[in-house]
Amino acid sequence: MKYIIFTTILLASQAFAEENKDYPWLESLDPGKGYKQSGERLSKLEMGLNPLERFTGKEKILLVSVHGSSSEGYEWIYPLQTLDTEKSATFFYRWDDSKCYKSSAKRLELYLSRVLEKLPELERAIIIGHSYGGVLVTSLVEGWGHSLSTEIHSIAGPIGFSFTRGSCNFSPPKSIPGKLTFYQWRTQHHLDAAFRGLKNDPQNLNLKESKITRLPETYRGRRLGHNWSV
């Protein structure tokens, strides 16, 4: 029943996108001077896993982006257009980042399971979370059970320590299961407006076998602070 519901939602989403001239198809987004307007189109998508291109069913790579708190969407345009290929099925996961990440993480797992069934030729999954979205995707690491070769990327995510906010809590993973590679992309602490006021960099997760990259200070002529770190 859940599969039928998800398939119906996915098909309905694609049908709606076809009829909506302002739907943010990835190829229609402007990473240049119009990035603000294009980002707004992304950030106004319905809650859930939204397709950013039309699928043939022959795609080999699942590419999923998970935004952070109060995202304006624009930070995703250039990276997704750069990563996307003819073999990719690219999605934007919109979730209520004003609330605890846990229920949204569970929904994302369900969506991903159904996409893997809907697109049976997929060979690889790439899941990227930025900022609070990095917390969400990192929470999936330790319990990841899919057999598909998978990469999970946390970009500028405060994942280095456990925290509790009200009834919401987070504990960093202690291990990485087989067939999964976990990447940490860390901003320069002193340049990140979200973290530079903290004595210790909350991005620093000591996790054996994770791949860690400290981002440069600038890229494409922009300072790599928190928002532009994707």
C-alpha positions as CSV (number, residue, x, y, z in Angstrom):
1,M,0.0,0.0,0.0
2,K,2.8,2.4,0.9
3,Y,4.5,1.7,-2.5
4,I,1.2,2.5,-4.3
5,I,0.8,5.7,-2.3
6,F,4.4,6.8,-3.0
7,T,4.2,5.9,-6.7
8,T,0.9,7.9,-7.0
9,I,2.6,10.9,-5.3
10,L,5.6,10.7,-7.5
11,L,3.6,10.4,-10.7
12,A,1.2,13.2,-9.5
13,S,4.3,15.4,-8.7
14,Q,5.7,14.8,-12.2
15,A,2.3,15.5,-13.8
16,F,1.9,18.7,-11.8
17,A,5.4,19.8,-12.8
18,E,4.6,19.2,-16.5
19,E,1.6,21.6,-16.2
20,N,3.3,24.2,-14.0
21,K,5.4,26.5,-16.2
22,D,7.3,27.8,-13.2
23,Y,8.3,24.4,-11.9
24,P,12.0,24.5,-11.0
25,W,13.3,21.9,-13.5
26,L,17.1,21.8,-12.9
27,E,17.9,22.8,-16.4
28,S,15.7,25.9,-16.1
29,L,17.5,27.3,-13.0
30,D,19.9,30.2,-13.3
31,P,23.1,29.9,-11.2
32,G,24.2,33.4,-12.3
33,K,22.5,36.8,-11.9
34,G,19.1,35.2,-11.5
35,Y,20.1,32.8,-8.7
36,K,17.9,34.5,-6.1
37,Q,14.7,34.0,-8.2
38,S,15.7,30.5,-9.1
39,G,16.4,29.6,-5.5
40,E,13.0,30.9,-4.5
41,R,11.4,28.5,-7.0
42,L,13.2,25.6,-5.3
43,S,12.3,26.7,-1.8
44,K,8.6,26.9,-2.7
45,L,8.4,23.3,-3.7
46,E,5.9,21.1,-1.9
47,M,7.2,19.2,1.2
48,G,8.6,15.9,0.2
49,L,11.0,14.4,-2.4
50,N,10.6,16.5,-5.5
51,P,12.0,15.4,-8.9
52,L,14.1,18.1,-10.7
53,E,14.1,16.4,-14.1
54,R,12.0,14.0,-16.2
55,F,13.0,10.4,-15.7
56,T,13.3,7.6,-18.3
57,G,13.6,4.7,-15.9
58,K,17.1,4.0,-17.1
59,E,18.9,6.2,-14.6
60,K,22.0,4.7,-12.8
61,I,22.6,7.3,-10.1
62,L,20.2,8.7,-7.5
63,L,21.1,12.2,-6.5
64,V,19.3,13.7,-3.5
65,S,19.8,17.1,-2.0
66,V,18.6,18.0,1.6
67,H,18.5,21.7,2.5
68,G,19.3,23.3,5.8
69,S,17.5,25.7,8.1
70,S,15.7,28.6,6.4
71,S,17.2,27.7,3.0
72,E,16.6,30.1,0.1
73,G,17.4,27.3,-2.3
74,Y,19.9,29.2,-4.4
75,E,22.9,27.5,-2.8
76,W,21.9,24.2,-4.5
77,I,21.6,25.4,-8.1
78,Y,25.2,25.3,-9.3
79,P,26.3,22.2,-7.4
80,L,23.3,20.1,-8.6
81,Q,23.7,21.3,-12.2
82,T,27.4,20.4,-12.0
83,L,26.8,16.9,-10.4
84,D,23.8,16.0,-12.6
85,T,24.4,13.8,-15.7
86,E,22.3,12.0,-18.2
87,K,22.5,9.0,-15.9
88,S,21.3,10.8,-12.8
89,A,17.8,11.0,-11.2
90,T,18.0,14.2,-9.3
91,F,15.7,15.2,-6.4
92,F,15.3,18.0,-4.0
93,Y,14.0,17.0,-0.5
94,R,11.9,19.7,1.1
95,W,11.2,19.3,4.8
96,D,10.1,21.3,7.7
97,D,13.4,22.4,9.1
98,S,11.7,24.4,11.9
99,K,11.0,21.1,13.7
100,C,13.1,18.2,14.8
101,Y,14.8,16.4,11.9
102,K,13.9,12.9,13.0
103,S,10.4,12.5,11.5
104,S,11.7,14.0,8.2
105,A,14.6,11.6,8.2
106,K,12.2,8.7,8.5
107,R,10.1,10.0,5.7
108,L,13.2,10.4,3.5
109,E,14.1,6.8,4.1
110,L,10.7,5.7,3.0
111,Y,10.9,7.9,-0.1
112,L,14.3,6.5,-1.0
113,S,13.1,2.9,-0.6
114,R,10.3,3.6,-3.0
115,V,12.4,5.4,-5.5
116,L,14.8,2.5,-5.6
117,E,11.9,0.2,-6.4
118,K,10.5,2.7,-9.0
119,L,13.9,3.1,-10.7
120,P,15.3,-0.5,-10.6
121,E,18.3,0.2,-12.8
122,L,19.9,2.5,-10.2
123,E,23.4,1.4,-9.2
124,R,24.5,4.1,-6.9
125,A,23.0,6.7,-4.5
126,I,24.4,10.1,-3.5
127,I,22.7,11.9,-0.6
128,I,23.9,15.4,0.2
129,G,22.8,17.4,3.3
130,H,23.7,21.0,4.0
131,S,23.8,22.6,7.5
132,Y,20.8,21.2,9.5
133,G,20.2,18.9,6.5
134,G,23.7,17.6,7.2
135,V,22.4,16.5,10.6
136,L,19.4,14.8,9.0
137,V,21.5,12.8,6.5
138,T,24.2,12.0,9.1
139,S,21.4,10.4,11.2
140,L,20.9,7.9,8.5
141,V,24.5,6.6,8.4
142,E,24.7,4.1,11.2
143,G,21.4,2.3,10.4
144,W,21.8,2.4,6.7
145,G,20.6,-1.0,5.3
146,H,20.3,-0.6,1.6
147,S,22.5,-2.8,-0.5
148,L,23.0,-0.1,-3.1
149,S,26.4,1.5,-3.1
150,T,25.8,4.8,-1.3
151,E,27.5,8.1,-0.5
152,I,26.2,10.3,2.2
153,H,27.7,13.8,2.4
154,S,27.4,16.3,5.2
155,I,28.3,19.9,4.2
156,A,28.8,22.4,7.0
157,G,26.7,20.2,9.3
158,P,27.0,20.6,13.1
159,I,27.4,16.8,13.5
160,G,30.5,16.7,15.7
161,F,28.7,16.3,19.1
162,S,25.5,15.1,20.6
163,F,22.8,17.7,21.3
164,T,19.3,17.9,22.8
165,R,16.8,20.6,22.1
166,G,13.6,20.0,23.9
167,S,12.5,16.6,22.8
168,C,14.8,16.5,19.8
169,N,18.2,14.8,20.2
170,F,21.1,13.9,18.0
171,S,24.0,11.5,18.6
172,P,26.8,11.2,16.0
173,P,27.3,7.8,14.3
174,K,30.0,5.6,15.8
175,S,30.5,3.4,12.7
176,I,29.9,3.3,9.0
177,P,28.2,0.2,7.5
178,G,29.4,-1.6,4.4
179,K,28.6,-0.2,0.9
180,L,28.3,3.2,2.4
181,T,30.9,6.0,2.2
182,F,30.5,9.0,4.5
183,Y,31.9,12.4,3.6
184,Q,32.4,15.4,5.8
185,W,32.8,18.8,4.1
186,R,33.8,21.4,6.6
187,T,33.9,25.1,6.2
188,Q,36.7,27.3,7.5
189,H,35.6,27.8,11.1
190,H,36.5,31.5,11.2
191,L,34.6,32.2,8.0
192,D,31.4,30.4,8.9
193,A,28.9,32.8,10.3
194,A,26.8,30.0,11.8
195,F,29.8,28.5,13.8
196,R,32.5,31.1,14.2
197,G,31.1,32.4,17.5
198,L,31.6,28.9,19.0
199,K,34.9,28.0,20.7
200,N,34.9,24.5,19.2
201,D,34.0,23.8,15.6
202,P,30.8,21.7,15.7
203,Q,31.6,20.2,12.3
204,N,34.4,18.1,13.6
205,L,33.2,14.5,13.9
206,N,35.9,12.0,14.6
207,L,34.5,9.0,12.8
208,K,36.8,6.2,11.6
209,E,36.9,5.7,7.8
210,S,34.9,8.9,7.0
211,K,36.3,11.1,4.3
212,I,37.1,14.6,5.5
213,T,37.7,17.8,3.4
214,R,38.2,21.3,4.8
215,L,36.9,23.6,2.2
216,P,39.0,26.5,0.9
217,E,38.3,30.1,1.8
218,T,36.9,31.0,-1.6
219,Y,35.5,29.3,-4.7
220,R,34.3,30.8,-8.0
221,G,35.1,34.2,-6.6
222,R,32.9,33.9,-3.6
223,R,33.8,33.5,0.1
224,L,32.9,30.1,1.3
225,G,30.9,30.9,4.3
226,H,28.0,28.8,5.6
227,N,25.4,29.3,2.8
228,W,27.8,29.0,-0.2
229,S,29.6,25.9,1.1
230,V,27.5,23.5,-0.9
